[in-house]
Amino acid sequence: MTDPLPTGATIGILGGGQLGRMLCVAAARLGLRCHVFEPGANPPAGDVAHALTTAAYDNTDALRAFAQSVDVVTYEFENIPTSALDIIEEIAPIHPNRRALATSQDRLTEKTFLQGLGLTVAPFADVSDAASLRDAIASVGTPAILKTRRFGYDGKGQARLKTPQDADAALADMAGAPAVLEGFVTFGKEISIIAARNPQGDISCYDPGENVHRDGILDTTTVPATIAPKLRTDAVLLAAQILNALEYVGVMGVELFVTPQGLVVNEIAPRVHNSGHWTQNGCTVDQFEQHIRAVAGWPLGDGTRHANVTMENLIGDDMDRVPELARDPKAALHLYGKADVKPGRKMGHVNRITG
């Protein structure tokens, strides 16, 4: 794609969750349509998409028909089968590109890539069996966290090792999946930066947000983060380095640990990110519109923060608080339209203007 998409063009989105839903809303504001491809029935994005295909990622005919109906394809989550992408890419361009997706899908690949850029990551080692875990513990030490190389999120696919004696139980938790052992990083806080790059190579970064987790799931993101101006600059430069190295197109979330020695990269996410939801009420152009602009080849928007915001995830029974939150004049509710309330399930979020 060399020319910006005209209004009326269609963006294909792989995945129909809340991120896809908010991408559809952002695209509609720009006069663009979205066609969502989602295996599950009645996805949140289906309520607001121009078109919805409900089919499995191994349905070749459905994938081809989807790709033929759109002008460009993007995605709202990383774990899309390579075979599905192979079919789509024969017909329509995919942004962010396949290299970015492959890098982020595998924790070992991701950390090796980041380290190769000269960035600091937690100590890590590849683990495939009991022997390699013993070697990894000898190299990385304990305490540490054993994580599956693929398909982990919101604390899933992880096991903590307080001492080497926890090795057998941790390995059993991996259920035979390839894993990586990560050493603990002593950090003062976690921040994340949301960055965007378009096909022309223009980059725009939002202010870093300060994250707090509860039970392995992001609880709140607050901007501005309480960090030194130098770290703010370092975070922006670091994110830009990653985007350029991947020839990235779209929005990326970069999670960082703030340590006495500087910033340590925790992980990257090649998509719009939970910790960037604050931009919906803190910036003229939020992360969802920025992503649509980037993949459509449009100029990037102004991501300057015009308000201080605290974003809080609404998880499970937090939905009981919605009537109370709706009465708060400084609280902006964003609900995902999910019918079933389940423990640990993200049902929405609220952005509070704090200054």
TORGU-504315 format. One line per 2 residues: number of its first residue (from 1); for each residue x, y, z of N, C-alpha, C. Coordinates in steps of 0.001 Angstrom, whole numbers. Layout:
TORGU-504315
NUM	X,Y,Z,X,Y,Z,X,Y,Z | ...
end
This chain:
TORGU-504315
1	846,-1187,0,0,0,0,886,1243,0 | 770,2067,-1022,1581,3275,-1110,763,4538,-866
3	-493,4560,-1267,-1342,5733,-1087,-2226,5558,143 | -2544,6655,844,-3468,6553,1984,-4817,6008,1539
5	-5430,5203,2398,-6748,4676,2069,-7764,5810,2036 | -8662,5811,1070,-9709,6835,1039,-10816,6498,2023
7	-11606,7489,2393,-12775,7195,3207,-13667,6217,2449 | -14295,5335,3204,-15098,4279,2582,-14327,2997,2394
9	-12981,3040,2537,-12177,1822,2433,-12435,936,3652 | -12040,-332,3545,-12323,-1299,4612,-11031,-1848,5201
11	-10971,-1810,6512,-9848,-2373,7256,-10291,-3696,7861 | -9542,-4758,7601,-9830,-6053,8201,-9153,-6169,9553
13	-9864,-6684,10529,-9304,-6855,11870,-9421,-8323,12263 | -8295,-8934,12573,-8273,-10302,13065,-8443,-10263,14580
15	-9555,-10803,15060,-9870,-10772,16477,-11005,-9818,16758 | -11974,-10279,17557,-13170,-9488,17789,-13393,-9086,19224
17	-12325,-9000,20025,-12461,-8614,21419,-12628,-7122,21602 | -12390,-6660,22833,-12610,-5241,23124,-11664,-4325,22373
19	-10439,-4764,22105,-9519,-3917,21347,-10016,-3759,19915 | -10511,-4851,19328,-11105,-4765,17996,-12331,-3872,17988
21	-13119,-3936,19039,-14311,-3096,19154,-13934,-1611,19113 | -12925,-1242,19909,-12538,158,19977,-11827,617,18707
23	-11150,-295,18016,-10579,42,16710,-11687,331,15698 | -12756,-455,15747,-13876,-235,14825,-14504,1139,15043
25	-14680,1521,16297,-15275,2825,16610,-14386,3947,16085 | -13071,3803,16299,-12134,4828,15831,-12152,4936,14306
27	-12199,3796,13628,-12220,3811,12157,-13487,4486,11638 | -14603,4202,12291,-15873,4787,11847,-15833,6304,11929
29	-15164,6844,12942,-15073,8305,13067,-14317,8914,11893 | -13447,8127,11261,-12664,8614,10128,-13305,8254,8787
31	-14509,7700,8833,-15187,7343,7585,-14676,6061,6972 | -14014,5233,7763,-13501,3950,7292,-14352,2818,7862
33	-14423,1715,7148,-15201,567,7585,-14280,-524,8133 | -14832,-1368,8976,-14057,-2490,9508,-14802,-3800,9301
35	-14048,-4801,8873,-14556,-6165,8732,-13772,-7016,9734 | -14480,-7579,10712,-13850,-8341,11782,-13932,-9839,11475
37	-12804,-10524,11683,-12748,-11989,11545,-12519,-12563,12937 | -13460,-13361,13428,-13389,-13866,14800,-14006,-15260,14885
39	-13278,-16238,15431,-13830,-17593,15537,-14998,-17704,16509 | -15000,-16923,17589,-16038,-17050,18607,-17326,-16329,18225
41	-18435,-16837,18727,-19737,-16230,18435,-19953,-14967,19261 | -20660,-14011,18695,-21086,-12781,19373,-19933,-12028,20045
43	-18895,-11702,19304,-17765,-10989,19908,-18104,-9521,20176 | -17422,-8887,21127,-17674,-7469,21421,-17570,-6575,20188
45	-16612,-6846,19302,-16433,-5998,18120,-17567,-6159,17121 | -18271,-7289,17196,-19352,-7529,16247,-20484,-6523,16359
47	-20636,-5909,17538,-21713,-4938,17732,-21500,-3667,16919 | -20246,-3348,16616,-19942,-2051,15999,-19230,-2181,14654
49	-18885,-3389,14229,-18187,-3579,12960,-19155,-3436,11784 | -18619,-3009,10628,-19420,-2950,9405,-19761,-4359,8927
51	-18815,-5289,9105,-19039,-6679,8696,-18333,-7598,9677 | -18871,-8798,9839,-18306,-9785,10759,-18291,-11152,10092
53	-17131,-11791,10095,-17014,-13185,9678,-16757,-14029,10909 | -17618,-15002,11148,-17437,-15933,12259,-16961,-17256,11686
55	-15661,-17512,11832,-15071,-18725,11261,-13758,-19008,11964 | -13326,-20256,11905,-12070,-20658,12534,-10882,-20174,11706
57	-9731,-20054,12359,-8527,-19597,11666,-7954,-20649,10714 | -8532,-21851,10692,-8110,-22851,9707,-9121,-23004,8573
59	-10078,-22090,8505,-11085,-22118,7437,-10538,-21335,6248 | -9934,-22040,5336,-9246,-21409,4211,-10180,-20560,3358
61	-11354,-21077,3049,-12291,-20333,2202,-12730,-19030,2881 | -13001,-19098,4184,-13435,-17900,4911,-12312,-16872,4985
63	-11088,-17332,5175,-9951,-16417,5233,-9752,-15710,3891 | -9871,-16444,2815,-9694,-15841,1487,-10796,-14816,1205
65	-12020,-15183,1521,-13129,-14258,1283,-12965,-12993,2122 | -12521,-13154,3349,-12262,-12010,4235,-11194,-11105,3637
67	-10075,-11689,3219,-8964,-10903,2685,-9361,-10171,1403 | -10206,-10807,600,-10634,-10178,-655,-11601,-9020,-432
69	-12194,-8954,755,-13206,-7921,1023,-12618,-6662,1658 | -11308,-6675,1960,-10706,-5554,2693,-9535,-4967,1911
71	-9102,-3786,2345,-7972,-3116,1693,-6656,-3323,2436 | -6723,-3557,3727,-5555,-3820,4554,-6026,-4616,5761
73	-5138,-5399,6343,-5492,-6230,7496,-4596,-5873,8675 | -5211,-5793,9861,-4467,-5625,11099,-5022,-6631,12107
75	-4576,-6566,13351,-5013,-7559,14334,-5048,-6934,15719 | -5841,-7549,16602,-5986,-7020,17959,-5309,-7911,18994
77	-4739,-9031,18575,-3988,-9888,19495,-2924,-10631,18697 | -1920,-11147,19425,-730,-11668,18756,-842,-13110,18264
79	-1630,-13928,18942,-1524,-15367,18733,-2374,-15869,17572 | -2090,-15343,16397,-2793,-15750,15178,-1941,-16809,14472
81	-2533,-17935,14083,-1746,-18983,13431,-1043,-18483,12166 | 187,-18902,11999,972,-18510,10827,298,-18938,9532
83	-343,-20105,9556,-998,-20607,8347,-2108,-19652,7882 | -2818,-19043,8826,-3865,-18089,8463,-3269,-16835,7846
85	-2177,-16377,8412,-1517,-15187,7884,-968,-15436,6481 | -478,-16646,6236,37,-16990,4906,-1043,-16807,3843
87	-2247,-17255,4149,-3357,-17151,3192,-3737,-15693,2967 | -3853,-14945,4056,-4282,-13551,3959,-3272,-12712,3196
89	-1993,-12915,3479,-959,-12047,2906,-807,-12233,1398 | -1294,-13343,866,-1298,-13515,-580,-2269,-12553,-1257
91	-3212,-12028,-478,-4294,-11215,-1048,-4246,-9770,-580 | -3963,-9546,698,-4018,-8192,1270,-2796,-7937,2144
93	-2325,-6675,2222,-1197,-6366,3100,-1597,-6484,4568 | -634,-6832,5413,-857,-6975,6852,30,-5986,7590
95	-582,-5179,8463,147,-4245,9320,-339,-4400,10759 | 579,-4460,11714,2032,-4523,11613,2475,-5785,10877
97	3738,-5779,10438,4206,-6825,9548,4438,-8159,10257 | 4696,-9171,9455,4855,-10530,9978,6064,-10650,10912
99	7108,-9891,10651,8289,-9974,11514,7962,-9486,12926 | 7208,-8401,13012,6828,-7887,14325,5984,-8908,15078
101	5069,-9542,14360,4205,-10538,14987,5014,-11743,15460 | 5889,-12254,14605,6699,-13417,14962,7613,-13124,16150
103	8133,-11904,16197,9023,-11525,17293,8285,-11520,18622 | 7081,-10974,18634,6342,-10841,19890,5624,-12118,20300
105	5403,-13040,19364,4697,-14279,19683,5524,-15225,20541 | 6833,-15049,20546,7738,-15974,21230,8632,-15179,22177
107	8513,-15431,23473,9259,-14651,24462,10769,-14755,24267 | 11253,-15931,23856,12690,-16080,23652,13146,-15256,22456
109	12389,-15323,21368,12710,-14527,20177,12675,-13045,20498 | 11669,-12635,21262,11510,-11228,21609,12697,-10720,22425
111	13070,-11453,23445,14162,-10996,24312,15497,-10999,23566 | 15690,-11986,22700,16914,-12031,21898,16972,-10831,20953
113	15843,-10495,20340,15756,-9324,19453,16075,-8041,20206 | 15452,-7845,21346,15661,-6619,22124,17105,-6506,22589
115	17651,-7612,23035,19045,-7615,23469,19963,-7272,22307 | 19615,-7757,21115,20412,-7461,19931,20413,-5993,19550
117	19393,-5245,20003,19349,-3799,19766,20161,-3026,20801 | 20738,-3757,21755,21495,-3093,22809,20643,-2646,23977
119	19371,-3106,24017,18475,-2737,25103,18615,-3720,26263 | 18286,-3275,27447,18418,-4109,28642,17127,-4877,28880
121	17260,-6184,29086,16127,-7041,29430,16496,-7837,30682 | 15524,-8491,31286,15798,-9352,32435,16687,-10514,31997
123	17527,-11031,32895,18307,-12228,32549,17354,-13350,32132 | 17725,-14106,31098,16818,-15148,30610,17600,-16320,30052
125	16910,-17452,29947,17510,-18649,29363,16409,-19542,28816 | 16716,-20228,27731,15780,-21135,27068,15614,-22398,27910
127	14362,-22881,28011,14075,-24094,28786,13201,-25016,27951 | 13689,-26234,27730,12917,-27210,26970,12653,-28496,27753
129	13433,-28717,28822,13269,-29931,29614,13913,-29724,30989 | 13929,-30770,31792,14448,-30658,33161,15927,-30293,33180
131	16689,-30866,32258,18128,-30587,32233,18396,-29120,31886 | 17679,-28611,30873,17899,-27212,30486,17390,-26263,31569
133	16381,-26675,32337,15918,-25848,33447,16976,-25776,34538 | 17616,-26885,34816,18702,-26857,35807,19819,-25916,35356
135	20171,-25993,34070,21212,-25110,33539,20762,-23647,33606 | 19490,-23426,33322,18964,-22059,33342,19010,-21484,34754
137	18656,-22301,35736,18693,-21846,37130,20124,-21515,37539 | 21065,-22340,37090,22472,-22065,37402,22931,-20759,36775
139	22378,-20426,35601,22769,-19211,34894,22030,-17977,35393 | 20707,-18099,35525,19857,-16954,35862,19726,-16768,37359
141	19692,-17895,38089,19502,-17845,39530,18037,-17844,39920 | 17786,-17825,41212,16434,-17714,41758,16440,-16596,42795
143	15301,-15962,43038,13982,-16247,42470,13917,-15918,40982 | 12995,-16589,40312,12831,-16405,38867,11408,-16796,38490
145	11068,-16540,37250,9750,-16922,36732,9943,-17758,35474 | 9296,-18912,35454,9294,-19754,34259,8033,-19416,33476
147	8196,-19042,32208,7068,-18645,31375,7049,-19462,30096 | 5854,-19817,29637,5761,-20429,28317,6243,-19421,27281
149	6923,-19921,26253,7433,-19014,25225,6302,-18385,24419 | 5164,-19078,24336,4048,-18579,23533,2750,-18659,24336
151	1780,-17838,23951,382,-17910,24406,141,-17524,25857 | 1069,-16867,26513,819,-16421,27878,341,-14981,27906
153	-601,-14670,28811,-1063,-13291,28980,-1769,-13184,30323 | -1801,-11955,30872,-2482,-11671,32138,-2105,-12680,33225
155	-803,-12998,33294,-326,-13883,34347,-474,-15362,34052 | -1089,-15719,32920,-1265,-17134,32574,24,-17669,31952
157	236,-19005,32084,1420,-19622,31518,2694,-19252,32251 | 2587,-19028,33569,3747,-18631,34356,3811,-19424,35652
159	5020,-19645,36129,5226,-20309,37412,6434,-19679,38100 | 6286,-19353,39373,7374,-18723,40124,8262,-19780,40767
161	9550,-19523,40752,10523,-20365,41433,11194,-19528,42517 | 10870,-19808,43773,11525,-19091,44863,12918,-19653,45121
163	13044,-20975,44956,14326,-21663,45134,14459,-22712,44035 | 15662,-23268,43845,15830,-24330,42849,14948,-25549,43109
165	14500,-25728,44342,13654,-26880,44668,12268,-26778,44034 | 11913,-25601,43545,10608,-25425,42893,10631,-25818,41416
167	11764,-26277,40928,11936,-26509,39494,10961,-27539,38936 | 10816,-28684,39605,9963,-29748,39063,8507,-29303,38954
169	8015,-28633,39998,6622,-28183,39979,6402,-27128,38895 | 7362,-26221,38747,7243,-25175,37724,7240,-25782,36330
171	8120,-26751,36105,8185,-27382,34788,6885,-28130,34495 | 6300,-28764,35510,5037,-29466,35315,3932,-28497,34919
173	3985,-27273,35461,2973,-26263,35118,3036,-25870,33646 | 4184,-26044,33019,4326,-25687,31602,3671,-26715,30686
175	3344,-27880,31231,2638,-28936,30482,3340,-29291,29174 | 4670,-29321,29193,5437,-29716,28019,5702,-28612,27018
177	5188,-27420,27252,5391,-26313,26310,6798,-25739,26458 | 7444,-25362,25357,8745,-24689,25446,8611,-23451,26326
179	9652,-23173,27105,9557,-22096,28078,10850,-21286,28118 | 10779,-20186,28849,11956,-19356,29085,11977,-19008,30568
181	13148,-19087,31172,13301,-18694,32574,13791,-17257,32617 | 13057,-16420,33362,13421,-15019,33483,13796,-14710,34923
183	14934,-14074,35107,15341,-13663,36431,14518,-12482,36917 | 14396,-12343,38219,13665,-11213,38795,14451,-9925,38577
185	13726,-8862,38330,14320,-7536,38205,13837,-6697,39383 | 14764,-6136,40119,14391,-5243,41213,14061,-3879,40623
187	12790,-3518,40704,12368,-2267,40064,11486,-1457,41002 | 11484,-161,40776,10672,723,41592,9241,805,41114
189	9048,731,39794,7712,796,39220,7763,280,37791 | 6579,-36,37258,6467,-406,35847,5785,735,35111
191	6334,1084,33962,5695,2060,33096,5506,1428,31721 | 4681,2049,30928,4571,1600,29537,4441,2823,28657
193	4935,2665,27451,4836,3749,26483,4138,3212,25233 | 3193,3980,24750,2452,3635,23545,3023,4455,22404
195	3484,3768,21374,4159,4445,20265,3544,4009,18943 | 3612,4897,17955,3041,4599,16632,4029,4983,15543
197	3964,4236,14440,4783,4532,13258,3921,4281,12031 | 3998,5168,11034,3234,4956,9797,4163,4490,8679
199	3622,4147,7500,4472,3616,6432,5548,4591,5959 | 5329,5877,6175,6316,6877,5767,7480,6981,6759
201	7382,6277,7881,8450,6293,8879,8280,7357,9946 | 7145,8063,9946,6874,9043,11004,6538,8307,12296
203	7004,8846,13415,6785,8212,14714,6158,9220,15665 | 5196,8758,16452,4585,9567,17500,4458,8719,18751
205	4875,9261,19896,4816,8537,21165,3952,9296,22163 | 3149,8556,22908,2368,9138,23992,3217,9203,25260
207	2775,10019,26207,3457,10077,27496,3466,8694,28150 | 4566,8309,28807,4566,7034,29533,3519,7033,30643
209	2880,5888,30838,1925,5712,31925,2515,4813,32994 | 2102,5017,34224,2591,4225,35355,1567,3143,35688
211	1992,1880,35683,1087,742,35795,1127,96,37173 | -45,-336,37637,-159,-1140,38854,-970,-2383,38505
213	-460,-3550,38887,-1136,-4809,38592,-1769,-5399,39854 | -2836,-6152,39645,-3496,-6877,40736,-3811,-8284,40240
215	-3292,-9290,40958,-3498,-10697,40574,-3032,-10965,39146 | -1919,-10329,38760,-1335,-10574,37448,-2006,-9849,36301
217	-3034,-9031,36589,-3765,-8298,35560,-3604,-6807,35809 | -3439,-6030,34744,-3317,-4589,34899,-4548,-4041,35624
219	-4307,-3289,36693,-5381,-2683,37465,-5565,-1223,37072 | -4484,-427,37166,-4575,988,36817,-3346,1427,36018
221	-3559,2422,35177,-2477,3155,34516,-2718,4633,34784 | -1676,5319,35271,-1786,6720,35636,-810,7554,34826
223	-1306,8666,34266,-442,9632,33585,-682,11009,34190 | 394,11771,34396,1764,11422,34032,2390,10446,35033
225	3289,9613,34544,4042,8732,35428,5018,9566,36255 | 5226,9146,37493,6158,9870,38358,7575,9365,38109
227	8148,9859,37019,9510,9496,36650,10267,10758,36266 | 11579,10665,36280,12426,11801,35925,12289,12114,34433
229	12435,13392,34061,12335,13766,32635,13277,12959,31742 | 14473,12640,32243,15414,11871,31426,14851,10495,31081
231	14195,9839,32045,13622,8520,31775,12477,8621,30777 | 11736,9709,30827,10663,9937,29859,11247,9989,28444
233	12344,10728,28312,13016,10834,27009,13594,9497,26588 | 14212,8796,27542,14794,7480,27234,13726,6510,26737
235	12542,6541,27352,11465,5641,26953,11014,5914,25520 | 10911,7187,25171,10510,7565,23812,11554,7103,22791
237	12812,7348,23077,13879,6964,22149,13964,5450,22005 | 13788,4753,23112,13830,3286,23104,12694,2732,22247
239	11490,3251,22432,10357,2778,21638,10570,3047,20154 | 11069,4233,19822,11326,4569,18423,12356,3633,17808
241	13365,3259,18588,14394,2332,18102,13778,980,17742 | 12866,490,18582,12217,-793,18324,11344,-715,17067
243	10559,350,16956,9673,505,15796,10463,554,14494 | 11535,1315,14490,12332,1437,13267,13022,124,12915
245	13519,-587,13923,14207,-1852,13667,13284,-2875,13021 | 12000,-2827,13376,11016,-3764,12830,10316,-3231,11580
247	10670,-1990,11153,9946,-1326,10062,8448,-1423,10326 | 8096,-1074,11524,6767,-1281,12086,5764,-285,11520
249	4520,-731,11354,3413,157,10986,2245,-147,11915 | 1864,851,12701,786,671,13660,1200,1159,15031
251	385,808,16017,659,1163,17417,1271,-28,18129 | 2233,250,18998,2876,-785,19808,2890,-337,21266
253	2676,-1281,22171,2847,-1033,23592,4176,-1617,24050 | 4956,-822,24785,6249,-1272,25301,6221,-1146,26821
255	6308,-2272,27525,6310,-2275,28981,7744,-2222,29491 | 7976,-1355,30474,9325,-1096,30970,9356,-1121,32489
257	10446,-1657,33051,10703,-1562,34476,11635,-380,34729 | 11313,414,35742,12180,1517,36144,13077,1024,37273
259	14379,981,37028,15344,491,38004,16369,1581,38293 | 17147,1422,39360,18197,2407,39647,19206,2538,38511
261	19349,1483,37698,20309,1514,36593,19692,2028,35294 | 18402,2298,35289,17739,2770,34078,16551,1897,33725
263	16149,1923,32459,14954,1208,32002,15298,-201,31530 | 14482,-1158,31940,14594,-2548,31500,13320,-2886,30737
265	13459,-3417,29529,12285,-3762,28721,11694,-5071,29234 | 10428,-5028,29616,9741,-6237,30055,9200,-6993,28849
267	8373,-6327,28041,7867,-6972,26832,7296,-5930,25888 | 7083,-6366,24642,6455,-5513,23647,5166,-6181,23183
269	4203,-5360,22793,2928,-5866,22276,2648,-5165,20954 | 2570,-5910,19836,2419,-5291,18516,968,-4953,18185
271	375,-4101,19009,-1048,-3774,18870,-1359,-2641,19834 | -2591,-2147,19752,-3063,-1242,20793,-3043,-1989,22116
273	-2896,-1242,23213,-2538,-1881,24481,-3412,-1368,25616 | -3718,-2271,26556,-4550,-1932,27710,-4038,-686,28438
275	-2739,-551,28562,-2178,586,29297,-2246,1889,28502 | -2775,1835,27282,-2959,3040,26478,-4395,3524,26422
277	-5286,2866,27179,-6692,3271,27132,-6909,4690,27657 | -6012,5169,28499,-6142,6528,29040,-6165,7579,27934
279	-5574,7263,26785,-5494,8238,25693,-6874,8612,25157 | -7884,7767,25394,-9226,8062,24898,-9789,9355,25481
281	-9362,9690,26697,-9875,10906,27336,-8776,11890,27712 | -7531,11541,27361,-6420,12420,27693,-5740,13049,26503
283	-6140,12665,25286,-5471,13150,24077,-6512,13450,22994 | -6147,14322,22076,-7037,14611,20957,-7208,13383,20071
285	-6099,12703,19776,-6123,11477,18977,-5672,10328,19866 | -6575,9379,20143,-6228,8281,21050,-5474,7182,20310
287	-5048,6159,21078,-4233,5097,20480,-4984,4322,19411 | -6293,4216,19509,-7058,3447,18528,-7126,4183,17187
289	-7418,5469,17242,-7398,6249,16005,-5984,6301,15427 | -4977,6405,16308,-3600,6464,15818,-3240,5187,15061
291	-3685,4053,15580,-3406,2773,14912,-4114,2721,13551 | -5373,3139,13516,-6109,3154,12248,-5416,4082,11264
293	-5023,5264,11706,-4315,6195,10827,-3046,5549,10263 | -2296,4875,11117,-1024,4287,10674,-1242,3190,9637
295	-2126,2230,9928,-2301,1111,8994,-2998,1555,7716 | -3736,2668,7771,-4395,3201,6578,-3476,4110,5777
297	-2266,4357,6284,-1315,5200,5565,-1584,6678,5711 | -2384,7059,6692,-2690,8465,6931,-1572,9118,7758
299	-1523,10455,7790,-618,11124,8721,-999,10777,10156 | -2,10658,11023,-284,10396,12432,-890,11633,13081
301	-1752,11423,14058,-2396,12513,14757,-1568,13013,15925 | -2054,14069,16542,-1377,14677,17686,-1708,13881,18944
303	-697,13253,19520,-896,12463,20730,-527,13204,22000 | -404,14531,21933,-59,15303,23119,-1136,15153,24193
305	-716,14927,25422,-1657,14772,26530,-2196,16138,26954 | -3529,16267,27040,-4135,17527,27475,-4774,17428,28856
307	-4699,16242,29478,-5257,16071,30813,-4506,14970,31539 | -4507,15042,32857,-4004,13947,33682,-5126,12927,33841
309	-4786,11650,33696,-5812,10603,33677,-5347,9391,34481 | -6281,8779,35191,-6056,7446,35735,-7049,6496,35106
311	-6542,5471,34424,-7374,4432,33828,-7451,3265,34801 | -8678,2799,35047,-8878,1625,35895,-9630,563,35111
313	-9102,-646,35074,-9820,-1747,34450,-10999,-2165,35317 | -12100,-2493,34686,-13259,-3051,35366,-13264,-4546,35082
315	-13002,-5324,36128,-12774,-6756,35981,-13810,-7525,36791 | -14480,-8463,36135,-15449,-9306,36833,-16531,-8503,37515
317	-16650,-8698,38830,-17716,-8075,39605,-17574,-6561,39746 | -16487,-5989,39224,-16399,-4518,39193,-17576,-3916,38445
319	-18235,-4716,37619,-19395,-4220,36872,-20522,-3788,37815 | -20513,-4308,39037,-21524,-3888,40002,-21384,-2403,40359
321	-20214,-1835,40081,-19963,-436,40415,-20369,527,39301 | -20825,1,38186,-21122,864,37034,-22118,1971,37355
323	-23244,1692,38052,-24161,2793,38367,-23491,3912,39155 | -22630,3537,40107,-21899,4539,40892,-20927,5319,40020
325	-20202,4617,39158,-19238,5281,38279,-19931,6213,37298 | -21111,5835,36864,-21846,6664,35902,-22257,8004,36511
327	-22327,8067,37842,-22696,9327,38510,-21504,10247,38733 | -20289,9745,38473,-19078,10544,38695,-18848,11444,37473
329	-18933,12761,37625,-18815,13645,36455,-17428,13660,35822 | -16413,13150,36533,-15056,13137,35979,-14628,11742,35526
331	-15578,10834,35489,-15276,9462,35080,-15904,9170,33721 | -15081,8712,32767,-15570,8329,31439,-15601,6809,31354
333	-16789,6253,31206,-16958,4800,31144,-16766,4281,29729 | -16072,3150,29628,-15905,2448,28353,-16217,983,28630
335	-17407,541,28266,-17836,-831,28521,-17798,-1633,27224 | -17475,-2919,27358,-17159,-3734,26185,-18333,-4541,25654
337	-19477,-4488,26314,-20647,-5199,25796,-20582,-6703,25970 | -19789,-7172,26930,-19698,-8613,27165,-20872,-9057,28033
339	-21572,-10093,27597,-22785,-10527,28292,-22475,-11238,29601 | -21407,-12031,29633,-21122,-12872,30796,-20036,-12240,31660
341	-20363,-12011,32920,-19390,-11499,33884,-18688,-12691,34532 | -17356,-12734,34406,-16580,-13840,34966,-15407,-13283,35774
343	-14987,-13983,36823,-13815,-13531,37579,-12594,-13418,36666 | -11881,-12315,36777,-10672,-12114,35980,-10931,-11647,34567
345	-12191,-11483,34176,-12516,-11073,32803,-12629,-9552,32724 | -11939,-8968,31752,-12005,-7525,31550,-13349,-7185,30905
347	-14149,-6410,31649,-15493,-6066,31200,-15582,-4638,30665 | -14606,-3828,31007,-14596,-2438,30584,-13489,-1700,31313
349	-13475,-390,31164,-12538,429,31934,-13144,1801,32147 | -12589,2522,33095,-13041,3863,33372,-11816,4790,33392
351	-11923,5910,32715,-10875,6932,32713,-11338,8090,33589 | -10553,8392,34608,-10877,9509,35494,-9931,10668,35210
353	-10487,11825,34957,-9676,13025,34765,-9259,13525,36145 | -7946,13631,36355,-7430,13986,37684,-6754,15347,37695
355	-6679,15996,36542,-6051,17304,36513,-5841,17803,35098
end
